[in-house]
Amino acid sequence: MNANLSAAGPIPVSVAPEILADIQAEFSREWQRLCDDARRGALAPLADRRFAGDAWASNGSHLLLAHTYLLSARAMQRMVDAAQVSEPMRERLRFSIMQWVDALSPSNFLALNPDAQQSIVESAGRALNEGLANLLGDVKKGRITQTDESQFEIGRNVAVTPGEVVFENTLFQLIQYAPSTATVHELPLVIVPPNINKFYILDLQPENSFVRHAVEQGYTVFLVSWRNPVASDTDGVDRATWSDYLDDAVLQALRVASDITKQPKVNALGFCVGGTMLASALALAEARGEQPVASLTLLTSLLDFHDTGILNVFVDEAHALLRDHQLGNGGLMPGRDLATTFSFLRPNELVWNYVVGNYLKGQKPPPFDLLFWNGDSTNLPGPFFSWYFRNTYLENNLKVPGRAQAAGMPLDLTRLTMPAYIFGSREDHIVPWVSAYASTQLLRGPQRFVLGASGHIAGVVNPPAKKRRNYWVADKLGNKGHDMPGDPKAWFAQATEVAGSWWPDWTQWLSRHSGKQVKARTKLGNAKYRPIEPAPGRYVKVRAA
C-alpha cells in the first residue's frame, strides 16, 4: 500500500511478507467463520453503536456486512501497525486509514443501513424528505448541525452570568462580572479563554458555568471575550500578530483588572490556547521587569509542544510554509477549517453520527449547549496563526529560553516563579495530559498538578453539583517549588484519586493567593473604565461566515 502523506510525493510503505501473510490468513479464517455463522443464523449482534439497532440484528445479510466491515477495519489497522515506517509516519497512516475506514462504514449509506431504511418506511417517507431538508440546510450553512441550535441564544440561556463590558479594543472585550456575595477576595481573577473558540464554554448555562461558580466562591472575575474577525472588517484586525495578542490583549486585560480593583497583582487563569498566550504574556512582562500576577492557573494548556497527540499528524514544514505564504502578511484563518479539523479527530462521534441521524434518518439532533458552542467557531488573524503554528506545534520554541520572541523581547518561561495550578484531563486527545504535565518542568514556582477524568472539555466543565467523575492529586509534590518529577508516570504513582469535581480543589488553592476578604464592589468598572454594555457583550455574538 502507498501513503501520499508528504509534500515530496507518495512514499512506498511495506509490510514484512511473513506478517502480511499472517494478517491475510487470520482474515480468511475469520471470514470463513462469519460465513458459517451466517448460514446457521448464528451471527452475534454487534455492540458497536453504529450497528446496534434491532434492524441490523434482525437482518442476516446486513449483519454479515457489518461484521465483514469491522473485520476489514481490524486487518487494515494491523497492516498499519506492522508497516515498516517511522513512528510519525505510522501515526499519519493510522489517522488517514481511520478517516477512510470510518467514512466507508455501511451505516453511512442509505442503501446499506437497515435502520435508516426502516425509519423511512415507518414514517411513510417523511424521514427521507426531512433528511434531504436537513442536508440542504447544512450545505447552506457550510457545516454539519450537531444540535438544535434554535434552543440556544447567547445572552438569553448561555453566557448569562451578570456583568458589564468595562474595556474593549480591536482584539477583545473585557467583562467584569457582578458579585453575588457580600464580600469578595481582595485579588481579582482574570480568565483568558482560547481565541479559537468563544469564551462561553466557561459560562454555558447557570448549572454548569465555571464563571458563575468562581463568582459564587467570592471572586471578582474578569474575562477576556475575543473578537471574531470577519472578512468585511476594514480596520486591519486580519494583520494582528502574536505580539499584538500578548501585549494589547492579555497584558492589557491584566492592567485593566488591576486598575479597577486597585490591586498591583491579580490572579490569572488560561484555558487551552488561552493558557499558552497567558504564560507567554507573563514571560513578556517578566522580560520587562514586570510581575503582574500573584498566581497562575493553566487548564489543559500546552507550553511544551513535544507531544501534541493526534494533532501531530497535521504538523510539518510544508504545512507551516503554506500557512506562512497564505497568511503571514494578513488574511483570516477560517474558524470553519479549524472546527472541521477538530471534528475529524473523532469522526464517528462528531461527523458520521450526525450524517446518519440528520440526513439518512431525517432526525433533528437534541439540544445540547456544549455542541451549540462547538458549532460557533471563530476566525483568527493570519499572522497570529502563522506564528503560533510554527513556533509552537512545529518548532516548540516556547520551551527553549529566549528562542521565541514577542514585541522584540525574548520569552523565557523558566523565569516565571509565581504559584501555579496546572490541570490536565486524562482522556484529552487535543492536549495529552502528559504534555499538560510537562509545564511543571518549565515553571519554577510552587506547583499543584491536578489530573481530571474525561476529555478536553468535559474534564474542565465538571460542576460539583453533578457529583461526576474524579481527579488525582499528589499533595506532597510541588510545594517546595521546582520539585515535580520529570516523568509524569512517577507523579501518577504518588497521586491519590479523589471523587467528584476538581473545582472545589482549585478554589481552595486559589483562596490562599487571593488576599483578605473585602466588601464586594457594587459598581462595576471605575472612572477610567466605565461600563460599555451588559455582559456578554457584542463581540461574542459575531458569527464566523
C-alpha positions in Angstrom: 0.0 0.0 0.0 1.1 3.6 -0.5 0.5 6.7 1.6 0.5 10.1 0.0 1.4 12.0 3.2 4.4 14.1 2.1 4.8 17.1 0.0 7.6 15.3 -1.8 5.1 12.7 -3.2 4.0 9.2 -2.5 6.2 7.2 -0.1 6.2 3.4 -0.5 5.0 1.6 2.6 5.8 -2.0 3.1 4.8 -4.8 5.5 7.1 -7.7 6.1 5.9 -10.7 3.9 5.5 -13.1 6.9 3.4 -10.6 8.8 1.3 -9.8 5.8 0.7 -13.5 5.2 -0.3 -13.9 8.9 -2.8 -11.0 8.6 -4.2 -12.5 5.4 -4.5 -15.9 7.0 -6.3 -14.6 10.0 -8.7 -12.6 7.8 -9.5 -15.7 5.8 -10.2 -17.7 8.9 -12.4 -15.1 10.4 -14.2 -14.5 7.1 -15.0 -18.3 6.8 -16.2 -18.3 10.4 -18.5 -15.4 9.8 -19.9 -17.1 6.7 -20.5 -20.3 8.6 -22.3 -18.4 11.4 -24.4 -16.6 8.8 -25.5 -19.8 7.2 -26.5 -21.1 10.6 -28.3 -17.9 11.6 -25.8 -17.6 14.5 -24.2 -14.3 13.8 -23.8 -12.4 17.1 -25.3 -8.9 17.4 -22.7 -6.1 17.5 -22.0 -3.8 20.4 -20.7 -1.1 18.1 -23.2 1.7 18.3 -23.4 2.1 14.5 -24.8 -1.4 14.2 -26.5 -2.0 17.5 -30.1 -1.3 16.3 -32.7 -4.1 16.0 -32.8 -3.7 12.3 -29.2 -4.7 12.0 -29.6 -7.7 14.3 -32.8 -9.0 12.5 -31.4 -8.8 9.0 -28.8 -11.5 8.4 -27.3 -10.0 5.2 -26.8 -6.6 6.7 -25.4 -8.1 9.9 -22.9 -10.1 7.9 -22.0 -6.9 6.1 -21.3 -5.1 9.4 -19.2 -7.9 10.7 -17.2 -8.0 7.5 -16.7 -4.3 7.6 -15.3 -4.5 11.1 -13.1 -7.5 10.2 -11.7 -5.5 7.3 -11.1 -2.5 9.5 -9.1 -4.6 12.0 -7.0 -6.0 9.2 -6.2 -2.5 7.9 -5.2 -1.4 11.4 -2.9 -4.4 11.8 -1.2 -3.6 8.5 -0.6 0.0 9.7 0.8 -1.3 13.0 3.1 -3.6 11.1 4.2 -1.1 8.4 7.9 -0.6 8.2 7.9 3.2 8.7 8.9 5.8 11.2 6.6 6.3 14.2 5.5 9.8 13.0 4.6 8.3 9.6 2.8 5.4 11.3 0.6 8.0 13.2 -0.2 9.7 9.9 -1.0 6.4 8.3 -3.2 5.4 11.2 -5.1 8.7 11.1 -5.6 8.5 7.3 -6.8 4.9 7.5 -9.1 5.9 10.3 -10.7 8.6 8.2 -11.3 6.2 5.2 -12.5 3.3 7.3 -14.9 5.4 9.3 -16.2 7.1 6.1 -16.8 3.8 4.4 -18.9 2.3 7.2 -22.0 0.7 5.7 -24.0 2.6 8.3 -23.2 5.8 6.4 -25.1 4.8 3.2 -28.8 4.6 2.9 -28.7 1.5 0.6 -26.7 -0.4 3.3 -28.3 0.9 6.5 -31.4 -1.1 7.5 -32.0 1.3 10.4 -32.3 4.2 8.1 -34.5 2.3 5.6 -36.8 1.3 8.5 -37.1 5.0 9.5 -38.3 5.9 6.0 -40.8 3.1 5.9 -42.2 3.8 9.4 -42.5 7.5 8.6 -44.2 6.9 5.3 -41.3 8.7 3.5 -41.3 11.7 5.8 -37.8 10.8 7.2 -36.4 10.9 3.6 -37.9 14.4 3.0 -36.7 15.7 6.3 -33.3 14.3 5.8 -33.0 16.0 2.4 -34.1 19.3 4.0 -31.5 18.8 6.8 -28.8 18.2 4.2 -29.7 21.2 2.1 -29.8 23.4 5.2 -26.3 22.2 6.3 -24.9 22.7 2.8 -26.1 26.3 3.0 -24.5 26.7 6.5 -21.3 25.0 5.4 -21.2 22.7 8.4 -23.0 19.7 10.0 -25.6 20.6 12.5 -24.8 18.8 15.8 -27.6 20.2 18.0 -30.9 22.0 17.8 -29.4 25.5 17.6 -32.8 27.1 17.8 -32.9 26.3 21.5 -30.0 28.5 22.4 -29.2 32.2 22.3 -26.1 33.9 23.6 -27.1 36.1 26.5 -30.5 34.5 26.9 -29.8 30.9 28.1 -26.0 30.6 27.5 -23.4 33.2 28.7 -25.9 34.7 31.1 -23.8 35.4 34.2 -24.5 39.1 35.0 -21.8 41.6 34.4 -20.6 44.5 32.2 -18.1 45.0 29.5 -15.6 47.5 31.0 -13.0 47.7 28.2 -12.7 47.0 24.6 -10.2 47.4 21.7 -9.8 45.8 18.3 -8.8 42.4 19.7 -11.1 41.8 22.8 -13.7 43.0 25.2 -13.1 42.6 28.9 -16.1 41.6 31.0 -16.3 42.2 34.7 -18.9 40.0 36.4 -21.2 41.3 39.1 -20.5 39.9 42.6 -23.0 37.5 44.2 -21.5 37.6 47.7 -21.4 40.4 50.3 -17.6 40.1 50.5 -15.0 39.1 47.9 -11.4 38.1 47.9 -9.1 41.1 47.6 -7.3 40.0 44.4 -9.4 39.5 41.3 -9.3 36.7 38.9 -8.7 37.3 35.2 -9.7 34.5 32.8 -8.1 34.1 29.4 -10.0 31.6 27.3 -8.8 30.3 23.9 -9.3 32.6 20.9 -10.0 29.7 18.6 -13.4 29.3 20.3 -16.0 31.5 22.1 -15.4 32.2 25.8 -18.8 30.9 26.9 -17.6 27.3 27.1 -16.8 28.6 30.6 -20.2 30.2 31.0 -22.7 27.8 29.5 -25.9 27.5 31.4 -26.0 28.5 35.1 -25.8 24.9 36.4 -22.5 24.2 34.5 -20.9 27.7 34.4 -17.3 27.8 35.6 -17.5 31.6 35.7 -20.7 31.6 37.9 -19.0 29.1 40.2 -16.0 31.4 40.6 -18.2 34.4 41.3 -20.2 32.4 43.9 -17.0 31.5 45.6 -16.4 35.2 46.3 -14.0 36.1 43.5 -14.1 39.3 41.4 -14.0 37.8 38.0 -12.8 39.4 34.7 -12.9 37.5 31.5 -11.5 38.2 28.0 -14.1 37.9 25.2 -12.1 37.7 22.0 -13.2 39.5 18.8 -14.2 37.2 16.0 -12.7 38.9 12.9 -14.7 38.6 9.7 -13.9 39.2 6.0 -15.8 42.5 6.0 -13.6 44.1 8.7 -11.6 47.0 7.4 -9.6 48.1 10.5 -6.6 45.8 9.9 -7.5 43.2 12.5 -6.6 40.5 10.0 -2.9 41.6 10.3 -2.8 41.2 14.1 0.3 39.3 15.3 1.2 37.0 18.2 2.8 40.0 19.9 -0.3 42.1 19.5 -2.4 39.4 21.3 0.1 39.2 24.2 0.7 43.0 24.6 -2.6 44.6 23.6 -4.9 41.9 24.8 -3.7 39.6 27.6 -1.4 42.1 29.4 -3.9 44.9 28.7 -6.7 42.8 30.4 -4.4 42.3 33.4 -3.7 46.0 33.6 -7.4 47.0 33.4 -8.4 44.5 36.1 -5.6 45.7 38.3 -6.6 49.3 37.8 -10.3 48.7 38.6 -9.6 46.7 41.7 -6.6 48.8 42.8 -4.5 45.7 43.2 -0.9 45.7 42.0 -1.2 42.0 41.2 -4.1 39.8 40.1 -4.7 36.1 39.7 -4.8 34.8 36.2 -6.2 31.7 34.5 -5.7 30.5 31.0 -7.6 27.7 29.2 -6.1 25.7 26.3 -4.6 28.2 23.8 -5.5 30.9 26.3 -3.1 29.3 28.7 -0.3 29.3 26.2 -0.9 33.0 25.5 -1.2 33.9 29.2 2.1 32.2 30.1 3.8 33.8 27.1 2.4 37.2 28.0 3.7 36.8 31.6 7.1 35.9 30.2 7.0 39.1 28.1 6.1 41.0 31.2 8.9 39.4 33.1 11.4 40.3 30.4 10.3 43.9 31.0 10.8 43.6 34.8 7.1 43.4 35.5 5.2 40.8 37.6 1.5 41.4 37.2 0.1 38.2 38.7 0.1 36.6 42.1 -0.8 33.1 40.8 -1.2 31.3 37.5 -3.8 28.6 36.6 -3.4 26.6 33.4 -6.3 24.4 32.2 -5.4 21.8 29.5 -2.7 24.1 28.2 0.5 23.4 26.3 3.8 25.2 27.0 6.0 22.3 25.9 4.7 21.0 22.5 6.9 17.9 22.2 3.9 15.6 22.3 0.7 17.1 20.7 -1.1 13.8 20.4 -3.2 13.2 17.3 -2.8 16.8 16.2 0.8 16.0 15.3 -0.4 14.4 12.0 -1.1 17.9 10.7 2.3 19.3 11.7 5.2 19.6 9.2 7.3 22.2 7.5 5.3 22.0 4.2 2.1 22.9 6.1 3.9 25.7 8.0 5.3 27.2 4.8 1.8 27.0 3.2 0.3 29.0 6.1 3.2 31.4 6.1 2.6 32.1 2.4 -1.2 32.3 2.7 -1.5 34.2 6.0 1.9 35.5 7.1 1.2 39.1 6.0 -2.6 39.2 6.6 -5.8 37.5 6.0 -8.0 35.2 8.1 -7.6 31.6 9.2 -11.2 30.4 8.9 -12.7 29.1 12.1 -14.7 26.6 10.0 -11.4 25.0 8.9 -10.3 24.6 12.5 -13.7 23.3 13.6 -13.7 20.7 10.8 -10.2 19.6 11.8 -11.2 19.0 15.4 -14.4 17.2 14.4 -12.5 14.8 12.3 -10.2 13.9 15.2 -13.3 11.9 16.4 -15.2 11.4 13.1 -17.7 8.7 14.3 -18.9 10.9 17.2 -18.7 14.3 15.6 -19.3 13.7 11.9 -20.8 10.4 10.8 -23.1 10.1 13.7 -24.8 13.2 12.5 -24.7 12.3 8.8 -26.7 9.2 9.7 -29.1 10.8 12.1 -29.7 14.1 10.3 -29.6 13.0 6.7 -30.4 9.3 6.5 -33.0 9.2 9.3 -34.3 12.8 9.0 -33.8 13.4 12.7 -33.2 16.7 14.4 -30.4 16.4 16.9 -31.4 17.2 20.6 -30.4 20.5 22.2 -27.0 20.4 23.9 -25.3 23.6 25.0 -21.8 22.3 24.6 -22.4 21.3 20.9 -24.1 24.7 20.3 -20.8 26.2 21.4 -18.8 23.7 19.4 -20.6 24.9 16.2 -19.9 28.6 17.0 -16.4 28.9 15.6 -14.1 31.9 15.4 -11.7 33.1 12.7 -8.1 34.0 13.5 -5.8 36.7 12.1 -3.4 35.1 9.7 -0.1 36.4 11.1 -1.2 35.3 14.6 -2.0 31.8 13.4 1.1 31.5 11.2 3.4 32.5 14.1 1.6 30.2 16.6 1.7 27.1 14.3 5.4 27.5 13.5 6.7 28.5 16.9 4.7 26.0 19.0 3.5 22.9 17.2 6.3 22.8 14.6 9.4 24.1 16.3 8.4 24.0 20.0 10.3 27.3 20.6 8.5 28.4 23.7 10.2 25.6 25.6 13.7 26.9 25.0 14.5 30.1 26.9 14.9 33.1 24.6 14.2 31.2 21.3 10.7 32.7 20.9 10.2 36.4 20.9 7.3 38.8 21.3 7.4 42.6 21.0 11.1 42.4 20.4 11.7 40.7 23.7 12.9 37.1 24.3 10.5 34.9 26.1 11.7 32.7 29.0 9.0 30.6 30.7 11.6 29.3 33.2 11.7 32.8 34.8 8.0 32.5 35.9 8.1 31.8 39.7 4.5 32.6 40.8 2.5 29.7 42.3 0.9 27.7 39.6 -2.2 25.3 39.4 -1.9 23.1 36.4 -4.8 20.9 35.2 -4.8 18.1 32.6 -7.5 15.8 31.5 -6.7 12.1 31.4 -8.6 11.3 28.2 -7.7 14.6 26.4 -7.0 13.9 22.7 -6.1 17.6 22.0 -3.7 18.3 24.9 -2.5 14.9 26.2 -2.2 15.0 29.9 1.5 14.1 29.9 2.0 17.3 27.8 0.0 19.4 30.2 2.1 18.0 33.0 5.3 19.0 31.1 4.5 22.6 32.1 5.7 21.6 35.6 9.2 21.3 34.2 9.3 24.8 32.8 7.6 26.9 35.6 9.7 27.5 38.7 7.3 28.4 41.4 5.3 26.2 43.8 3.0 24.0 41.8 -0.1 21.9 42.1 -0.8 19.5 39.3 -4.3 18.0 39.1 -5.3 15.3 36.7 -9.1 15.2 35.9 -11.1 12.4 34.3 -12.6 12.6 30.8 -11.6 14.8 27.9 -10.5 18.2 26.8 -13.8 19.9 27.5 -15.8 17.6 29.8 -12.8 17.3 32.1 -12.8 21.0 32.6 -16.5 21.7 32.7 -17.4 19.5 35.6 -19.5 21.3 38.2 -19.5 20.0 41.7 -23.3 19.7 41.9 -23.3 17.0 39.3 -21.1 14.8 41.5 -19.5 13.2 38.5 -16.1 11.9 37.6 -13.0 12.2 39.7 -9.5 13.6 39.8 -6.0 12.8 41.0 -3.6 14.9 43.2 -0.2 14.4 44.8 -0.3 16.6 47.9 3.3 16.0 48.8 4.7 17.2 45.5 5.3 20.7 44.1 5.1 22.6 47.4 8.8 23.5 47.5 9.0 24.9 44.1 10.5 23.1 41.2 10.4 19.6 42.7 7.9 17.8 40.5 9.3 14.6 39.0 10.2 14.8 35.3 8.4 11.6 34.5 4.6 12.1 34.7 4.2 8.4 35.5 6.3 9.0 38.6 3.9 11.7 39.6 0.9 9.5 39.0 2.4 6.7 41.1 2.3 9.1 44.1 -1.2 10.6 43.3 -4.4 9.9 45.2 -7.8 9.6 43.5 -10.5 11.9 44.7 -14.2 11.5 43.8 -16.1 14.4 42.2 -15.2 17.7 40.6 -11.8 19.4 40.8 -13.4 22.8 41.0 -13.5 22.9 44.9 -9.9 21.9 45.0 -8.9 24.8 42.7 -11.0 27.4 44.6 -9.4 26.3 47.9 -6.0 26.6 46.3 -6.8 30.0 44.8 -8.1 31.4 48.1 -4.6 31.1 49.5 -3.3 33.5 46.9 -6.2 35.9 46.8 -5.7 38.1 49.9 -8.2 39.1 52.6 -11.9 39.4 52.3 -13.2 42.9 51.3 -16.6 44.4 50.7 -17.9 43.5 47.3 -17.9 46.3 44.7 -21.5 47.3 43.9 -20.4 49.3 40.9 -18.5 47.7 38.1 -15.6 49.4 36.3 -14.3 52.7 37.6 -14.0 56.3 36.5 -11.4 55.4 33.9 -13.0 52.2 32.7 -16.7 52.8 32.6 -19.2 50.1 31.7 -19.8 49.9 27.9 -22.6 47.4 27.6 -24.0 44.5 29.6 -22.3 41.1 29.5 -21.8 39.0 27.4 -21.2 41.9 25.1 -21.5 42.1 21.3 -18.1 40.6 20.3 -19.1 37.1 21.4 -22.3 37.3 19.3 -20.4 37.8 16.0 -20.6 34.5 14.0 -17.9 33.4 11.5 -19.1 33.4 8.0 
